[in-house]
Amino acid sequence: MQFKKTALAWGIALATPLFLVACGGDDGRDGVNGQDGVAGNNGSPGSSGADGSNGLNSLIRQTNLHVGNEHCFSGGVMIESGRDSNADDSLSDSEVTDTSYICAPTVLNEAKNFNRIAAIPVCLQDDTSCDSDDTTAAEIVAASADGMTLIYTDSPAERIGFVDIADPSKPSVLGVLGLAGEPTSVAVKDGYALVGVNTAQDFINVSGSLDVVDIASRSTIRSIDVGGQPDSVAVSPDGNYAVVVIENERDEDLGDGVPPQLPAGYIVIVNLTGEPAAWTTQTVALTGLADLYPTDPEPEFVDINSDNIAAVSLQENNHIVLVNLADGSIVNHFSAGTVDLIGIDANEDDLIDQSESLDGVLREPDGLSWLSTEYFVTANEGDLDGGSRGFTVFNTAGDVIYDAGNTLDQLTVRYGHYPESRSENKGNEPENAEFAVFGSERYLFVNSERSSVVFVYDVADFTKPVFKQLLPAAVGPEGALAIPSRNLLVVASEEDSRDDVMRSSLNIYQYGFASAAYPTVISNDRLDGSPIPWSALSGLSADPSNSNLIYAVDDSYYKKNRIFTLDVSEKPAIVTKETRITDGNGILAALPAGVLDADAVNADNTVNIDPEGIAKLADGSFWIASEGSGHAVDGPVDSMNLLVKTDANGVVTQAVTLPDAVNAIQRNNGFEGVAEYQGKLYVAFQRAWQGEANVRVGVYDIANATWSFLFYVLDAPESQNGGWVGLSEITSIGNGEFLVIERDNQGGPDAAIKRLYKFDTTGLVDGATVTKTLVRDVLPDMLATGGLVTEKIEGIALLKNGDVLMVNDNDGVDDSNGETQLLNLGDIL
């Protein structure tokens, strides 16, 4: 075990006092003399009362805890107290009435990190290149005892899948096993996979089974009737028991989905003694426990500790139940409680504003995980009326030991992963939790369903989790599995829609000495202490004189558009400043009707346009390319394509529209990038407009206020899924040459064209077609991030030192995993 030097030194310092310390209490006070007796007619005075007995000593015992201790993994002190009942001036174990811990401060292991090394789309089970429209899903994942084979549930296809991870950086599919219903969870006992299968006809006529699958032969050897709809399966650490959660879920379309809706849920304990044919079951009712809907418990998730105590979350009931698996008795049960949230975004208004609050939010926990025999953590996803956007550490008495509050939402904002479209719901929406010890550290992993990330916390002190890392996942991470024996973490992302460029996958991360590869961009704080919100980066421009600075814009996904200043001298790059684009001079407001949307200028003069490109000039001003919307031929035009100039403070000083003849053939996919060279603006259109064979590159002479146009021949689509190809950015590289992004509208296994080309405009006249030269196929660079290829690379910038930076647009985390990869491609020109 690699001990932390700081923690070990701390433990040595603590060892200087005596190992056991007993503090004698004060002697009891003498008893008060009794009052004189009342004299009788001839009686004598009463006798004095006896002295009172001495009081018991109060003792304290301090024990140094060394590195690796269950309570304080980095070392610390255990403080026990009690009364010296046998008066031997020593505190025995039986006399201890109170115990507390002072843990050494957690010191993050900066030398080791988790990094994604692979993401395998599970559609590969159906086609070797994922050329299939069928919906698949990897929801819950388990591993064989040797950690070499993954088993995951695929509920849409009513099957489980198997994946070989002998080489975790190159996982490969092994096949599937069809089931009689929808698999909802899987756990492993020795050589068997235990799969919960929902075979219910509807919400009332419920049924289900626990299928026992031989992993080696990938065949079902027994099916155990569990009487209802299973939702979660867990196997105890000692392998003696399994627990199947029978949710018997409600119909969310019936009466607004509000319980009670019988039949009620329960759990089934499976005694795993002997071979599967000998396994027996016991049903444990959960009715009458929760304050909310006591007749209709809907258990959601289960985890089991080393004392064979099962913790069960009743999500809709906002309740937690602890069950002794040895006899099926309920050890304790309690409400998950509520949280007052401050510093969050509670409104879906196309803006990220973390100055709002919500009071009395039900936690409504989903996934949970034991941290020890005393503490467990819940991921508070929410469902009916809850969702506190964080996670909570409870002890077995039901006390809240730690609550994450607003921190997960604030972290997703800082890392560009905040799902603004979920602000009125449950924000980042924590879904599940996993705990494991990796060498000299113990970590908690929390999956965020809507932000598509995994939060990593060091829990050396269970009562004070310390944030370590944020890991990118595919869309909708659900199940999490730590395999510490192989230094691996596996996360199953369930969302799958080929049309929306999302494929369900298993994300594989490795713990090692490599530096953290993600995130590539984070933000500084605003003046109010909240992080600068950013996302949907749609264009880049380098500072003309400072190689450490670049500028970006967010697109129409957000209102009140901004220009971002990024310091790229560090990794990750830092958003140091946000500059609102404002129409204080009334330039945009004065444009003719139909050029912009009616709500393009807000009452505070901020603007709602569609910035897709940005060019920073030497005088500090900016030119912004705003993409229009709508068709001039096939449908109404909502807004026209527009060049907007601002000063260094973002105030609009000029607006330029296209010639009328060009506007007359407008279609969607207009302005995508803008660059400046020798007093002219070069604007990349994304796709060819109505009736034209090739895409335009507009050339605007600033001094003469005139337009001319060049044409660019796009590569033909090469994706197995078809789609289209277009331009996404343009930047000047000097001497009349320009660098452009050419890409298809495909992602994941369907992505084929992600390329950088350059062309020379020297000597070309209006209407000429440029000759392009391939600079770099960046598809390998995107694959090297270890994840599925993102669709939209939309920004490039040439730094003064010759390096080329490239960034993707994460679509504001809407039908996207929110991943932003700002890649330095080096001096490729």
N, C-alpha and C positions, 0 to 999 in steps of 0.2 A: 504494500500500500504506500502510495506517495503522500506522506504527511505534509501539510502546509507548514512552512517554517514559522510563519507569523503565529499560527494557532498553537504550534508546539511551544514556542517561546512563551506565549501567553500562559500555557498550562504549567510550564516550569516556574513562572513567576508566582502562580497561584499556589504552588506546592510548598512555598516557604513556611506558611503557618503549619501548625499541627494538623494531621489528617482528620482527627476528630476533636471537636471543641465542645466542651460542656460548660455552660454558663450557669452557675448556681443562682437560684432565685433568692429573694429576701425571705428571712424567717417570718412566720406568721406572727401577728401582733398578739400580745397577751390578752386573754379574755377580760371583759369588763366585769368588775365586781357586781354580784347580784345586789338588788336593793334590800334594804333591811325589811324583815318581815313586819307586818302590822301587829302592834301589840294587842294582845287580848286583855280581857279585864285583869287577869293576874299573870299573863304569859310573859316569857322573856323575849328579847329581840331575836329575829331570824339570823341564821348563819350566812356568811359571805359566799358568793358564787365561786365555782372552780375556775381556774385559768383556762382560756381557750387553747385548743391545740395549734401547733405550728402549721402554717400553710405549706403546700407542695411547691418544690422548686420548679421554675420554668426553665427548660433546657433548649439549647440550640446546637445542632450538629451540622458541621460543614464538611462536604466531601468533594475533593477535586475530581472533576470529570475530564478524562483524557480524550484526545482526538479519536473520533470514531464512535463516541458515545451516542446512544439512540436519541437522547434529548438534546444534546449539544454536540453536533458532529464535529465542530471545530474546538471542542473542549469548553470547560466552564466550571461552575460550582453548583452543587446541589445543596440547598439549605433546608434542613428539616427542623421542626420544632414540636414541642409537646411538654406535658407535665411529668415530672419524675415520680410516678405513682408508687414505686417501690423504695423511694428515698435512698437510692444507691449513688446518687449524683452522676448518673450516666444515663443517656437517652437510648433506650433499647428500641428495636424496630416496632414492638407492640405499643410503645408509648408515643410514637409519631402521630401527630394529628394534622400537621400541615407540611406540605412540601412545595418548594419553589426552586426555580433554576435561574442562574445568571450565566448566559452563554457568552463565549468570546464573540466579539463582533465578526460578522461574516465578511470574509475577504474573498472576492471573486477570483477564480482561477483564470487570469487573463491569458495564460499561455495555451489553454486548450479551449476549443470551440466546437459547436455543432455546425456542419456544413452539408447542404444537400448534395448528394452525389449521383442521384438518379431519380427519375419519375417515370414509372412504367404505366402507360394507359392500358386499362384492362380490356379495351376493345380488341387488343391483340389476340385475345382468346378466340375471336371470331374470324379475324383476317390478319395475315402476317404484316400488313401495312395499315391496319385499322381502316380499310376502305369499306366501312359499313355504317349505315345510318341507324342501326339498332341502338336503343338506349341500354347502356350497361351501367353498373355502379359498383364501386368498392366502398362499403359502408363501415363494417367492423372487421378488424384484422387480428389474427392470432398467428403464432409461429409454432413449428414443431419443436420438440424438446431440445434438439440440437441447434435450433435457430437458423437452419438452412432452408426451410420451406415456409412460405407464408400461405395462410389459408384465409380467404376473405369472403364476405357475404355479398352476393349480387342479387338484390331483391327483385329488380324489374325482370330479370331473366329467370328467376326462380331456380337459382343454382349457387353453388359455392365454387370459387376458383382457387387454383394452386399456382404459386410462383416460386421459382428457384432463385435463391439469393446466395448461393455458394460464393459467387462474386457479387457483392452487393452493388458495385458500380455498374454491373451489366446484368440486371435481372432478366429472367426469361420466363415465359408462361409455360406451365406444365399441363394445362387442361382444366376442365370443369367437371362438376358432378351435378346432374339435374336432381331436383327435389320435388316433393309432392305439393309444395306451397312456397310461400315467400320466406326466405331465411332472414332473420332479424339480428342474430348475434352468433358468435362462435367463440369457444374457448377450447383449450387443449388439456387433456389428461393423458400422460404417457404418450402412447402411439395413436391416440384417438382424438378426433375433433368432435366436440359436442356442439351441435348446431340447433338453435331454436328455430322452429319452422311454423309459420302462421298458415293454417289451412282453413280459416274461418270463411263461411259463406257471406256473412255480413256482420254488422256491429252487434247483433243480438245472438245469432246462431254461431257461437264462437267455438273454435277448436284449434288444436295445435299439438306439436310433438317436439321432443328432444331427440334428434337423430344422432346416432353414434356412428361416426365415419372412421374407417381405418385409413390413416393418412398414407401409408405405404401403397396400398392397393387402390386408394381413392374410391372406396365402395362403402355403402351403408350396411352395417352389420346388425343394427337394432334401432327400432323407433319406439320411444317411450311416450305414451299418451300423457299430456299434461293438462288437458281439459279446457284450455283457453288459448288466447293469443300471446305467445312469448314475445318479449321485447329485449331482454338482456340475459346473458348467461355468464356465470363466473365459476371458476374452480378454485378451491381453497389452496393456500400455499403448500399444505402438506399432502394435497391430492386426495383427501378423504371424502370431500363433499363437493357437490356442485349445487348452485342455486339458479333456478330459472324464474325470472320475473314474468308474471302473467299480467300484462297491462289491461287487456280487454278494453281497448281504446274506445273513445267516444266518437260519435259522428259530429264533426265540426260544423256541418251544415244543418244540424237539427237544433232548433231553439238557440241559435247563435253559438252552438257548441258548448253551452254551459252544463256542467254536471248538476245533479246526478243523472247518469245514463247507465243503467244496469245492463249486463251483469258486472259485478264488482271484480276488481283485480285481486291478486293474491300472489304468494310465492310458492314454489315447489322446491323442497330440499331433496337432493338425490344423494343417497349413500353410495359411494363409489367403491365399497369393499368388494374385492374379488374381480372376476371377469365381468364384462358388461351384461351378460345374461343374468347375473346375480344381483345387479344393482336394484335398490328399492327406493321408493319415494315417500315423502311426507308433505302434506299441504298445510300451509300456515296462512290463516285468514288475517287480513289487515283492516277489516272494517271496525268502526267505532273508535278509531284512534285520533284521526285528524280533526281539528276544529272546522276546517272547510270540507264540505261534502263527505262527512264521515261514513255514509252508506255506500259511497262509490270511490274507494281508493283506486288510483291509477298508478301503480308502481312503474317506475321508468328505468332505473339502473341499479346495479348491485355490484359491490366489491366486498371481498372477504379478507380479514386480517389473520395474523398468525395464531390468534387465540380462537379461531373459527367463529368469529362474530361477523355477521353480514350486516353491512350498512346498505339500506335500501332507500332510494329517493322516491317520494310520491310527488311528482312534479306539479300536477294541477291542484293537489291538496296542500302544496307548500309545506311539506312535512317530511321528516326523516325517521326511519324506524331501524332499531338495532336488534338483530335476532341471533340467539345462541343456536348454532347449527347442531349441537350435540343432542338437544332435546326439543328444538323448535320453539323455545320460549322467547317472548319479547323482553329483551333486557332493558330497553329504554325507547322512548319515542318523544319527539318534540317538534314544534314548529320551526321552519327554517327562518322565520322572522322577516323583517322588512329593513330597507335601507333608505336613507335620505341622500339623494345624489345632488351634488353641486358641481359646477364647472363642466357641464355636458351640453351637447346639442340635442334639444328636445323637439325641434321643428324641422319638417322636410320642406325647405324653402329654397333649395339649390344654393345654399350657403352653409359653410361650416362655422357655427358660432357657439363656442363652448363657454358661454356666459349664462347659461340657463340652468334650471334646477327642477328636480322632481322629488316629492316627499312621499314617504311610506310605500316604496316600491317593494312588492313581494319578490323574494329571491327566486322562487320556483326552480329549484335545482334540477338539472338533467344528469349528466355524468358526475360520478364521484370516485374518489380514490383514497384508500387508507394511506396515511403517512407513517403511522406506527400503530401500536395497539391502543393508543390514547387519542390520537388526532387523525382526522380525515378532512379532505378538501372537497368542496362542491363547485361545479361549474354552473353558474346561475343563468341558464339560458332564458328562462321564462316561457310562458305559453299563453295562459288566459289573460291575466291582468298584470303579469310580473315581468321579471327579467332585469336584474340589477346591474347588468353589464360587466360583472366582475366575477371573482371567485371568493370563497369564504373558507377559512379553517375553523372547524368545530372540534371540541373535545367530546368525549363520550357522554358527558353530563348534559350536553346540549348548549354549552356556553360558546359564544362567538369569540374566538381567540384572535382572529385577524380577518379583515375584509378589505378587498382590493378597491372598493369605492369607485372613483371615476378613472382610476389609473390606466385601465386597459383601453378605454375610449381615448384618453389623451395620448397614449402611446401610438395607437393606430393613426391618429392625426399627425403626430410627429414623423411617422414613417410613411405617410402617404397612402395608408390603407383604410382610412375611415369611410364607411359606407353611408354617405349622407342620406341616401334614399331610405335608410332604415332608422332615421333619427327619432321618428315618432313611435317606433316599435321598441326595439331592444338594442339599438346601437350595434356594437361589434358582435354581440350575441355569443358568449362563451358556450361551447357545446359539450366539451368533455375534458377530462383530466387524467393524467398518468403520472406515476411517481416511480423513480428508480435511483439506485446508487450506481454511479459511474466512478470506480476507483476511489479517490479521496474526496469526492463530492457527491452530494445527493441532490437530485433535481426534480422539480415539478414542471410538467408540461401542460399547458392549457390551450386547447384548440378554440379558435374563434371562427365560427361558421360563416359569418357575413363578411369578415375582413380577410378570410382565407390565409390566416397566419397561425403560427404556433408560438406562444409566449413561453420562454424558458426562465425559470426562477431557481436560484440557489436557496435551498431550505435547510442549510446547516442548523439554523434555529427555526423550528417549525412555527414559532410564534411571530417571526419577522422575516417573511420571504423577501429575497433581494432579486430584482430583475437583472437577468444576465443578457439575454438575446431575444431577437424576434426572427423567426424563420418563415420563409415564404412557402406556401403550399398551393396545390391546385384548388379549384373552386369548391368550397363547401367541405372543409376537413371535418370528419366525424370521428372515426375511431383512431386511437393512438396506442402504440405498442412499443415499449422500451425493451431492447435486447442488450442489456449491459455486458453480457459475456462476450459480445462481439462489437461492443462500442457502437451500437446502432439504435436509431429511433425510426419507426415506421409510422406514417400517418396516412389514413385512407380518406381520400376526397371523393365525395359521392356524386357531385353534380355532373351531368353528362347531357350535352346537346350539341350535335355536330353543326346544326344551323347557326348556333350562337357561339361557335368556336370554343366550346368547352368539352373536354374529355375527362371522364372520371379516371383517377389514377392512384397508384400507391407511391407516396413520396418517401424516399429513403435518405436519411441523414446519418453522417458519421461523426463520432466524437474523436477529435485528435488535435494535433499541434498546429494545424493550419490556421491562419488568420481567418476571422469571420468574413465571408464573401458577401454577406447581405446584412444590412441594407446598403444600397449604393448612394442613397440620398436621405438626409434627415433635416429637420428644421430647428432653428433657434426659437426662443420664446418671444412672444409679443410683450408689450409693456405690462399687460395684466398678468403675466406669468404663464399663460396658456401657450402651447406651441403654435407657431405659424402654420395654419392649415394649407396643405398643398396636395395636388393630385392632378391627373389628366394633363401632364406636360405634353404640349403639342408642337413645340418649335424651340430651337436653340439658336443662340448667337454668341460668338466670342467677343470679349472686350477687345477693342482695337489695340490697346496698349498694355494690358495686364493679363498675362497667361494664367493667372489664378482665378479669374472671374469669367463666368458665363451668365447669360440671361435666358429666361424661359417664360412662356406664357401658359395659362390654363385656357382650355377651350370652352365652348358653349355649354358644357355640362354644368358649369357654375355661372351664376350671375355675378355682377360687379367684378368684371374681369381684372386681372392683375398681371403685372410684370414681376418676375422673381429674379433676385440676384443670388447666384450660387458661388460659393467659394470652393473651388475644386482642388485646392492645394492639399486638402486632407481627404482621407478615405474613412467613412463615406463623405461625399460632398455635402456642404451645409447650406441650406437656404437661410441666408443672413438677413434678407430684406424682402418685403412685399410692397409693391407700388401700385396703387389703384389707378386704372385708366379712367380719367374724368373728362367731362365735356364742359369745363368751366367757361369756355369761350363761346359755347353755343354752336360749335361747328357742326356736330352731328345732328343736333336738334333742328338745324336750318336746312338739312337735306330734303329734297323733294319726297313726297309721300311715295312709298313703295320701295325706296332704297333700303331702309332698315325696318325691322319690326316696330310696331307701334310702341312697345315697351322697351326700346333699345336704350333710352336715356331715363335714368331714375330721378326721383325728386331731389336726391342729394348730388346729382350730376355724375354719379358713377354710371357705367355703361354695361349693357348686356349684348355683346356682339359675339363673334365666333373667331377668336384669334387662333390662327393655325401656323403662322410664321412670324418671326421677329428678326429685325436687323438693327444692331447697335452701331451708330455712327460715331465718328471721332469727336464731334462736338457735344456728345452726351445725349443726343436725341435718339428716338427710336422710330422705326417704321414697322407697323403691324399689318399683316395680311389677314383680313377677316373674310372667312368663307361664306358665300351666299347659300341660300336654301330654297329649294323648289325648282320646277322646270318651267322654262318659258314656252315650251312647245307642248309637253305632255301633261302639264298641270300648272297650278298657280305658283307664282314666284312669291315666296314669303319675304325674302331679303336678297339684295344684290351683293356681289363680291366687291370688296372695298379695300383700298389702301388707306391706313390711318397713320398720321404722324403725330407723335407726342414729344413734349420736351422731356428733360431728364426726370421731372417729377410726375410724369404720366399724364400731363394735361394735353388734350388734343389741340393741335395747332393747324391741321390740314386734313382733308379727306379727298380721296380721288376715286372716281368710279370708272368703269370700263366704257369704251365707246358704245353708243346705242346699238350699232349693228352687231357687236359681240354680245351685248346683254340679250339681244333678241334670240340667241340660240343657247341661252343658259340652260344648264342641267345641274343636278346635284353633283357633288365632287368637283368643286371649283378651286379657289385659291388654297394652296397647301404650304407654301413657303415663300419667303422673300429674301433677297440679298441685294446689297448695294455695291456698285463698282463704277468709279469715275463718273459720279453724278447721275447714274441711271439705276433704276430698280428693276431687278429681274424676278419675275413672279412665276412659280411653278403651279400650273393647274394640275389637278389630280388625274382626270380622265378626259378623253376627247369629248367635245360638246356635240350638240345635235348636228348630224349630217357631216361631221368631220372624221377623217380617218385617224388622225394623230392628235396627240395632246399638245396644247399650247404652252409656250413659255412667253409670258408677256414682258415687254421691255418698255419701261416708262421713263422718259427723259424729264427729270425733275425741273430743270431750268426752263425748258420749252413747253412743258405740260403736254407732251404728245406721246402717243402709244405706237408701238410697232410690235410685231409678233414673230417668233420663231416656232418651229414645230419639232416635236420629239417623238421618235418611234419607240413605243413600248415593246417589251418582250411579250410573246404570246403566253397565255396561261399554261402552266406546267403542273399545277396541282391535280392530284387524283380526284379532287372534289370540284374541279372546275374553278368557278369564281372569276374575278377580274384582277387586272394588274394596273397599278397607277403610280404616280409620283407622290412623294410625301414630304419632301424638303428640298431646298436648294441653298447652297452657300458659295460665296466667292472664294476661290483659291488663288486668285491673282492672275495677271497676264491675260485677262479676258476668259479665263477658264472657270468652270463651275462644277461643283460636286453635287449630285442629287441622290436621293434614296428612291429606289424603284422596288416596289413590294407587291405581293398579292394580298388578298383579303382573307387569307387562311392562316390558321395557327395549329399548334400541336402536330400530330402526324401528317396533317394535310398541307402544312406550310412547304412551299417550294421555292419561291422567289423572294429573297431578302438581299438586295444587292446595292452596292454603291457604284455609280458610273460617273464619269466626268465628260465634259464636252467643251470645245473651244468656240467662242463666238467671234473671234477675230475675223474681220472682213465679211461677215454675214450680213445680208440685207433683209428687209422686211419680207416675211413669207418663206425664208429659207428653212431647210431642215438640218438640224445639227447632226454631227457624227459623234456617237458616244463610244467610250472606251471603258471596259470593265476595270474598276479599281480593286474591288474586293467583294467576294461573296461572303456576307456576314452571317449566313445561316449556321456555319460551324461555331462562330463566336457566340451565337445565341444558345446553341445546344450545349456549349461548354459551361453554362450556368447551372446545369444539372436538372433543369425543369423542362416543362413543355414549352415549345416555342411560342412566344407571344405574337399576336397578329400585327400590331401597329407600331412599327418603328417609324417615328415621325419627326425626329430632331437630329441634326448633326451640327457640329461646330468645329471650326479649325482654329486651334489655339495659336497664339503668337509663336510658341515654341515648336510648332509643327505637328503636335498631336491632334488627332481627330477623335472627338467624343460623339457618341451616339446614344440616343435615349428612346424608349418606347412610351406610348400613351396608354395609360392603364384604364381609360374609359371611366374614371371616377369610381372604380370598384363596383360598377354596375354590370352584371353578367360578365364579370372579369375577376381574376384572382387578386387584382390590385397591385401586382408586382411591377415595380419600376426598376429597370436595369439601365443605369448610366454606365456605359462601357467606354473605356479608353482604348482605342484601337491602335494607338501609337502613331508613329510617323509613317503613314502608309502611302504618302503622295510622292 
